[in-house]
Structure formats: structure tokens, C-alpha cells
Amino acid sequence: MEVNPSRNSIGWARLFFYTLLNLRRFQIIGRLAPKIYKPVGQRALSPRALNGRLEVIPWREPSLLEAEKFTFLNETKLLKSSETGWTADGADPLWLYHLHYFDDLHAKGCEKRSQWHRDLIEKWILENPIGVGPGWAPYSTSLRVVNWVKWHLKGNELSKNAQQSLCVQLRWLNSRIEYRIGGNHLLANAKALVLGGLLFDGEEANRWLARGAELFSAQMSEQILNDGGHYERSPMYQAILIEDLLDLRSVLKMAPDALNLSQFFINVESHLNQMLPWLSALTHPDGTYSHFNDVSLGAAPNQMELFDLATALGIEQKSSRFELVHHQESGYVRFENKNAVVISDAGLVGPKYVNGHAHADTLSFEMSLFGQRIIVNSGTSTYWRQPLRSWQRSTAYHNTVVVNGLNSSEVWSQFRTARMARPFDTVVEASEDGLTFSSAHDGYGRIGVIHRRQLGLKSNSLEITDRLEGSYMSAEAHLFFHPDVHLVKKERCESSTIWYFSIGEASFMIQSASPGEILGSIYYPSFGVSLPNLALVLNFSEHVQKVLIRW
């Protein structure tokens, strides 16, 4: 039996209303304004004189398996087949977007596929007329421009035809900056303008460069919180933005005389020094990111790959051990001892006006034991497929408490959020006895319920205490286990139930006053991947639920 969250009973009209309340005025206008086609100039620009070659450390697995044979999201297709093509109807939209990104230009072993890449670039230009299909979406255009420019700067010669196409793509992008979406999309747009503006020479290229640098700087000031976290609060997008910063730093060193970019270079350095430690605190001992908000493992460089990239650029980073870290502005708490690491979420699910990657995961947590992940949120495998996308964003698919079958934040559709839970009363303490974290949220305030949670970590145990204030019809605490965790046995004592688990050579037990139930569930670690796992569901019989994990 798979754990499925209840459907949200609130009406669509109310969801739309509260979602619109979150948006800024220009976001609403941008969605309502008609999309007017503007002619794009075809003139090519001359390349700028740059110093040296770009150093790129490949981290992605190859997606181009043969000429025109691709694997994205763990699904393999031929480009020339009738069901695919560049703009095929019926294909997974995210798969098609990846097709247009050209990420394989910098994947492992990319130098062996350079002729395939060269042919594919020319094929894309020939078969993708201006403005037609997903390849011309501003985000797709941004990622492709960056990949083509980096490919050229690391020693692969772009043809005159490809250079002209880049100029056309940059003009197209420059008139379609994604202000209405914001967030990481705006940063991707700005990065593309900077790299494109650095590749080419002349007044127009300088305008792209200046606009991109100004936009990137302004957005980083808004989007990076004081604790170093990105305001969408997703470790995956944090890693992507760190890679963006490393790319910018590397390319800027190749063009020291392009405009006056010294302050921009300093800003890039400063943000890197903030953002890398934040990401380390959201990383498990196995080097993978915690599943808060949208995280799909393998879609961004992992922590060590980013450290390698930073070291190659002369930025020294060391993996750190944290006894206790509280990122107060983004809301994440990490505490650990010799054997255990616990990472918990006591922050907003995202900014009110940019919440497409938000999950209803407030006060959820993840845990590693003896270097292995044992308790995991259920992950993200798709951005498009319903109802799977809704399930993966729901409270019921996270290690927290579900009240009356509702979501703590009203996530809906693929990228929408209406009313959002607000955490409060967060306290983090360290003592000789151990480490304690407590917080509360008002996500169920609309039905008159407050959820409070306390996590207490000691040398050989973690105690989880949940309290519900107010009246409710039903409440469940969920714990999802990594697929490598196996149930060994169950014992029913007079006043509690004990479950014994194993993972590799290690073991742990969970004790609860509630009888609880072990159910089959699904873990979604990466795009297109689903793995069977176990879930423990504990029903509240009183307003307080206590669970003890001991090893």
C-alpha cells in the first residue's frame, strides 16, 4: 500500500485568490499581458579578445549516448524519431527542455563527443526557427547560451553560423527577461547576458554585459539571504547558483578590461564565500543534499564537485563538521554528534512571490546515522506529471505532521502556492546533555490548530515530540525511511510499540506510545527515479505524540 495524501478540500477559487495575493503587481501584469512577437536582428558581432581558455570540470553524466540519442530524466529517446523531435507533442515537457539546454557539452568525457556536439549545434540552428517551441523559452535560451559560450571558451570553435545564432538568441533573450517568474530564472537570464556580452565585442555586446551584470548583482542582493541561503530554500538550486557564480568568476578573469567589472567580480567572490558553507550544512555525510523543497539528486553538482570547482579556481574550501548550525533567516537547523546528523526545516517555504519550488514541508527533518541516510523526505522526480507532482509537494510525503488530511502550506498545480505556513518560537540550544531544537508553525491556523515540534539529540538517541494545540478530527506523524532501511521485527509492549530496523551493518530502533503502522511507500531521489521504501505512520490519540529513535 502506498501512502497517498488526501486531496485538498479548499476550492479552486480560493486557491487562486490567495496565490494572486502573494504576487507582486508586475508579476500579475506580466502573466496577463499579450505576448507580442518582436523582430530580432540577424547581424553577427565580432568576438571579443579574451585571455586564455576556460577551465571547466565536468560533473554531469553524459546525456548524449550516440549521435542524436539522448537520456534525460532516466528516459532515452532518439531525436529523429517521430515521437520526439525538438518540439514533439505528448513528450514530458521537462525532457524536451533538457534537450534544448545542451548540458552534454560539459558532461564527463565531452571531448570525445565534440564532433557530435558540433553537428548538433548546427542541427539545432537549422531546425529551430526563431520563437518556435520550448527551445526559445527564456530559461532554455539562457542555459543554452551559457553552454555554447563555455564550449567555445574552453577551446571548441563555434562556426560563424553558430556565432550569428548566439547573437540572435541573446537579442531574443534581452527582450524577454523573466521578471514575471523571478527567482533562479532571472539569475539564469542575467548570467547568459553576461557571458554572451563577454564573448562578443562592440556597443551592443557591452549593453548585454552591463545589463546582465547589473541584473545579476541586484537579484543576488535580493535573493541571497543574510545567512547565505537562496530565498527559494532549495539545496539543489543553491548548488546550481554556486556553479553559476564559479562560472562567472572564471569567465570574468578572461576579460579583465571589459567595462568596469571589478565590483561585480568582488560581489561574486563575496556571495561564494557565503553560499558554500550554507550548502555544506544542508548536505548529508554521504555528500548528497537533503530533500527540502525541490531537490533531485544528480541535477546539480554535489558538494565535493563544487569544492573541486572552487579549488581549481583558487578558492579553498574545506568540508566541515557542524555540531550545531542555525541558519536563522532561511530557517534550517543542523545538529550532529559522533554518529548522527539531523537537518530540520523551521523556515518559510519560500518568498511569497516566488514559491514554485516550495513543498509543504514545514518542521520536517531528515537524519543520517553512521554516515548513512535513514530518514528522508520523499524527494522530487517530476515537475509536470499530475497527481504525482502534487503528492511529492504535499505535507503527507514529508517527515512531519498532517492534520485533517491538509497541507500545512497550500501547494497546488505544478508550481503554485496559496497560503503558506509561518514558523515561530524557534529555539536552538546546546547543553552537556545534548542538542535541542524546537519550533512551531501556523499552517493549520486556518482550522484553529498550531503544530509544535521539539527534536532532542543525545549521544545515542533522538527524541521527537509533537504537540497540537486546538481541535482536529485526525492527525498523523509520518517518518519515511531510505530504501536501504529494512524492518527487522516489531514488538508490542504494555505501553509502547518498538520497531527494529537495519541498514547495512548498523541497526536502530523506534519506540512510540502509538501502535502505528508500517506502510509501503515510494522514494523519489532523482528525476524519473522511483524506489520502494517504508513509511511509519503514527496516529495521534492525544494532543502529544512522542517518538524515540535509539541506536
Buried (B, 14 or more C-beta within 10 A) or exposed (E): EEBEBBEBEBEEEEBEEBBEEBBBEEBEEBEEEEEEEEEBEEEBBEEBEBEEEBEBBBBBEBBBBEBBBBBBBEEEBBBEEEEBBBBBEEBBEBBBBBBBBBBBBBBEEBEEBBEBBBEBBBBBBEBBEBEEBBBBBBBBBBBBBBBBBBBBBBEBEBEEEBBBBBBBBBBBBBEBBBBBBBBBBBBBBBBBBBBBBBBBBEEBBBEBBBBBBBBBBEBBEBBBBEBBBBBBBBBBBBBBBBBBBBBBBBBBBBBEEBEEBEEBBEBBEEBBEBBBBBBBBBBBBEEBBBBBBBBBBBBBBBBEBBBBBBEEBEBEBEEEEEEBBBBBBBBBBBBBBEBBBBBBBBBBBBBBBBBBBBBBBBBBBBBBBBEBBBBBBBBBBBBEBEEBBBBBBBBBBBBBBBBEBBBBBBBBBBBBBBBBBBBEEBEBEEEEEBBBBBBBBBBBBEEEBBBBBBBBBBEEBBBBBBBBEEEBEEBBBBBBBBBEBEEEEEEEEEEBBBBBBEBEEBBBBBBBBBEBBBBEBBBBBBBBBBBEBBBBBBEBEEBEBBBBBEB
